[in-house]
Amino acid sequence: MHELTDELMTVVVLTADHALDCARHGVLVPFVLSESPLGGRRLQRVLAPSSAGPAEELRRARRVAHESALREGIAALAYASLMPADGTDADAIYVEACELDGPVLVFAQRYRPRTRLRAARPVGNLAFLGPIVRARAA
């Protein structure tokens, strides 16, 4: 079991809330929110070159998050993607968070996307999905 510290959960909830606010007002650009041991916070938008596809954009964002966690102490990456739910794909905000060089823990918040007449809104609550399991090299 991975310990979910108060400090980590504070950053996760702030990241998810900010991501949902971004989705309410338009497109969510992946970003990293980091926090130092002294409580200082830093927000970095992660823009990929226009030629990069979504997979490369996410790899770049994960590198920025990992570097931020090593430098700052805690970092959380937020991005939008689809989540399988009830036999269909639902829009979701994902938050991948870690402390220093610890495991990357994944959270998700389903939401209804913005329409012409209505802002995006959450569906359910922020959920802990578990750690990212990395394959070991042979």
N, C-alpha and C positions, 0 to 999 in steps of 0.2 A: 504494500500500500504506500502511496506517495502522500507526504504530508502537505496539506493545503494550508499554508500559514496565513495569518490575518493580513500580512503585508502583500503577499501574492494575490489573495482574493480581492483586496482593495484595488489593485492595479487591473485585475481581470474585469471587475465590475465597472470601473471607470472606462476601460477600453470598450467593453460591450455597449455601454450607454452612449459613448461618443460615436461609435460606429452606427448605432441605430439613429442617432441624430443626423448623421451624414446621409444615411439612406432616406430619412424623412424629407430631406431637402434636395435630393438628386442622387448622383452616383457615388458609391463608396469607393474611394481610392485606398488601396491597402496602406496601412500605417502601423508604426511601432510606437508604443508608449512605454517608456522606461522610467525606473525610479532608482535613485541612489540610496545608500544606507542613511544619508542625512535627510531623506525625504524630498529631495529635488526631483522634479519630473521633467521629461523631455518628450515631445511628440515629433516624429519624423514621418512625413509622407514618403512612400516608396514608389517612385515613378520609374517604369522600365522604358527602354527605347521603343519607339513606335513600331519597330520591326519585331519586337519580342512578342511571343504568344503568351497566353495565360499561364502555361506551365513554367515558362522562363521567368515571368513576372513574379510568380509565387516563390520560385527558388531564390530569386534575388531578395525578396522580402524576408524570407526565412534566414538568409545570411545576415542581413541587417539586424534582425531580431537577436540572433545568436551573438553577434558581436556586441550589441547593446547590453545583453545580459551579462556577458563577461566583463564589460567595462563598468556598467552602472550597478549591477546586482540583480535587478528584476527587469524583465522585458516581456511585453505582450504584443503579438501581431494580430491585427484584425483584417479580415477580408470577407467578401461575399462569395457564396457559392451555392450549389444546390445540395440538398440533403434528402436522401430517400426517407419517405414517411408515408405510411398508409398506402403502399403500393404505387406511389407516384413521387415525383421530385418536388420538394418545397424549397422556397428561397430561405436562406439562412445566413447569418453572420457567424463566422468562426473566429474564435480567439485561441491562439496558441501561446502559452505562457511558460516561462521557466525562470528559475533563480540560479544565477551564476552558471555553472556547468551541469546543473541537474537535469532531470528528465523534462521533456516538453509535454505539457499537459494541455489537452484539447477541451474546449468548451464550445457550445453552440447555442444560438438563439434564433428560432424560426421567426419569420416576419412576413407580413403581407406587403408586397412592394407598393410603392407610390403609384397612384393613378392620376389621371387628369384632374379629378375632383377630390381626391383623398390622399393624405400623407401616408407614408409607410407606417405600419404599426406592428408591435410584437404579437406573436402567437405563443402562448404558454410562457414558460420561464427559462432563464439561462440554465443550461444543463451541462454537467460534467460528463464528457464522453470517455475520458481515460487518457493514458499516456500514449505518445507516438512510439510504436515498436519499430525499431530499425533492424533491418536484416544484417546479420554478421557476414563479413567477407569470408570466403572459403579459403 
